[in-house]
Amino acid sequence: MPENVDNTWNGENAENVLVVKGLRRTFGAVRAVDDVSFTLPPGGSLGIVGESGSGKTTTARIVVGLEQADEGEVHVRGRSRTVRGRGRAQRLARAREVQMVFQDPLLSLDPRTSVEAALRETLKLHFPDRDHTARVRELLDQVGLGTRAADALPRQLSGGQRQRVAIARALAVEPAVLVLDEAVAALDVSVQAQILNLLADIREQTSIGYLFITHDLGVVRCVTDDVIVMRHGAVVEAGPTAEVLAAPRHPYTRLLLESVPRPGWDPERIAAARRAL
């Protein structure tokens, strides 16, 4: 590791499982992420809200390690993720720290692999010396599937069941942080509620921190403690979710709230307000 890279932080790290400080990422002339900072305590739940192009997904991908920041720091459990691990053991340890659940689990599940085989494969990779049979049963129970789903292929499951499998696989490595990128956006309302209730139960049972990436303020209201609002790559507002949604200070946050369809909603007025910002 280079001598000028500090592998631990004090203060903030003592109380937070995730510390993100001064992230910047550009793509050509576009500033996708512009000086983004936030913290997440163990067992906490933070929402990152914004429209398409706001920078929220790029921020999440940097936290996970799928993108490299041009500037800034990401620390998990006090350890820097800025410098990539060089050996296999270091890469696996890094992968265990932060797991991501995507909007469409079919993109990350092998269509030829059963639920049990997918979980066993993950467990064998990260914990080769453990009892995988017992852990598979535990994971299936934890996400509300049970052993009846163990032999099923992804195509034989509903959208909600597939998302439960994706969550179980992420939990299998015992992460410190679970990043959920529009994880319920493709589900109907009743199934969304079931998955959100499941995630709330898991958070009560563990110390995993949640990072919700979403455009849905209803999801943010239900499942997050704090929220940051992003626009054009920058954070324009941040604070406790209840306070931000009840009394937003930034015009963009107010616009997002006004954009939620309801009786008397005028999409043309909303579009005009968006162009004026």
N, C-alpha and C positions, 0 to 999 in steps of 0.2 A: 504493500500500500504506500502511495506517495507520502512523504513526511509532512506535507502541508495539509493533509486531510485528517481532520479530527474525527475519530470513530465514535465518540460518545459526546453527548451534551449533558449538562447539569441543569438543575432547576426545572425547566419545562418537562424534561424526560422523566423526572421522578414521579410526576403525577399523570402523565399521558402515555397511552400506548402508541399513538401516532402523532408525530410533529412534522408539519410541512412548513417550510420557510422560504419565501422569496423565489418560488418557482417561476421560471420563464422558459417559453418554447416558441420558436418562430418557424414558419414554413414559408420560405421566400420572403415576401414583403408582409406576410400576415402574422400578427402576434396572436397566436392561438392561446397562450397562457402568459399573463403579464403581472408578475409580482404577486403571486397567490400564496397566502399563508393561512394555516389553521391548525388546530389541535383536536385530538380525539381522546377522551379518557377511556380507561378499561370499562367495557360494558356500556359505553356511550353510543349515541346514534346521531350522526350528523348528515344533513341533507345538503346536496349541492344542486341548486336549481338554476335553470336558464333555458332559453330557447336553443334550437339547433344553431351551431356556430358560436355559442357562448364560451366554449372552452372547457365545459364541465367534463366531457368524456376524455379529452386529452389530459386533463388534470388527473383523472382516475387512472388512465393508462400509465402515466408517469409513476404514480404511487405503487401500482402493481409491478411495474418494471417492464411493461410492453413498449414504452416510449422512454427516451432519454431526455432529461431536461438540459437546456442550454446553460441555465444557472439555477441555483437554489439547492436545498437540502430536503431529504426525506429520511426521517428516523423512525424506526419501529422498535418498541421496547428498548429505547436508548441506543440502538445500533444504526449506523449509517447505511443507507441503501444506495448511496451515490456511487460507490465503487463496486462494480460487479465482482462476485466471487469467481475465483480462478479454477478451483477444483470441483469435482462432482459433488462432494459432500457440502461444500459451501453453497453451491448453486441450489441444491435440494433444501438446505436450511433456509435460504433466502426465499425460495418458493413457498415454504410452509408458513412464513410470516404473514403473507397477504394472499388471499384467494379472491377470485372474482367470479360472480354469477352474472351471466349475460341475459339479454332479453329473450333470445331464442336458444333454448338448450339443445335443440337438434343440431345446431352448428358445432357444439362441443362434445356431443355424445356419439360414439361409434354406433352406427345403425346395426352392425353385425354382432354387437356385444351386449349380453344381458346385463341387467341392473347389478346383480351380484358380482359378475365378472368384472364390471367396470370399477366397482368399489374395491374388490380384491386387488386389481391391478394397481390402483392408487396406493393402497395400504402396503402392498409388497414392495413398491418402489421406495416409500418413505420409512416404513417400519418393518423391515424384513424378518425381524426376530419375534414379532408379536403374534398373538392368537387372532388370526383374521376372521375366523368363523364367528367368534363371539362379537367382534367389533362390527362386522357387517350387520348382524342382527340388531345391535345397539343403534347403529346409524339409521337403519330402516325404521326402527321404532321411534327414533328421535324426530324424524321428519314425517311421521304419521302414515307410513306405507305398510310396514309389517312385512313378514317373510312371504306373503302371498305375491308380492311384486318381484321377488328376487329373480325369478326365471324369465321375466318379461323382457322383450326387446323394446327400444324406444318407440317404434312405430305402433306398438300395442298399448301404449299408455296415452292418457289424455295430456293436454298441455300443462295442466296443473300438476299431474303426477310426474311428468318429465322435469318440471322445475324443482320438484321435491328431490328428485334424484340428483340434479345438479347441485342443490344445496347440500345434500348428504355427502357428495363427493368432495365438496369444498370443506366441509366440517371434518372429513376424515383425517386431514393433515394437522388438525388442531391449530388453526391460524389465530393470530392476534387480532387481525383485521379482516372483515369480510366486506368486499366492495360489490355493491349490487347496482349494475348499470341497466336502468329501466327494466328491472327484473320481473315486474308484474304488468308491464305495459301491453303485452300481447294477450293477456288473459281477460276473460269477461269479468264483470264486476263482482259476482259472487265468488269466483275462484280467487280473484285478487284478495278479497277479504280473508279467505282461508289461508293464503300464503303469508299475508301480513300478520295474521294472528299467530301462525307458526313461528315466524321470525321473532315476534315479540316474546313468545314462550322460550325460544332458544336463548334469547338475550337475558332473560331472567335466570336461566339455568347455568349460564357460562359468563365469562368475563370478556367475550369477543366484542370488539368495537365494530359498529356498522357505519359504512359510508354509502349513503343512498344517492345515486346519480339519477335525476329524474326531472321531467318537465311538469309532473303532476303534483299540484299543490295539495290535493287531497291526500296523496300518499305521504307527503312531507308532514302534513298536519297530524296524521295518525301515528306515525312511527318514528319521528325524530325528536330529539331534545333541542337541537340547535340547527340553524340553517345558514348557509351563505348563498347569496344571489350573485350570479355571474353574468356579465354582458361584455361582449367583445374581448373576452379573455381576462377581464379584471373583475375583482370582487367589488360590487357596488353597495352591498349591504350585508350585515352579518349580526347574529344575535340569537337569543332563545327563540325557538320556533313560534311559540304562542305570542310573544311580543311582536316579532317581525310581521306575522300575518295579521295581527289585530291592529297594529298601528305602523304600517310601513312608512319609512322616511324618504326613501328614494323614489322618484317618479317611475323608474322602470319596474320596481317591485309592485307599485300600485297598479301599473299597467298589466302585469302578469295576473294579479288578482282580479282585475276587471275583465280579463280575457276569458275567465271561466264562464261557460254558457250558463245562463239562468234566465228566469222570466224578465223580459224587458231588455235583454242583452242586445246590443247593436254592434254587429261585427264591422260595419263600415266606419263607425266612430272609433272603434279600437284600432283599426288599420290606419286611420288618419293620425291617431295619437302616437302610434308606433313610428310612423314616418317623421313625425315632428321631433322625436327624441334624438 
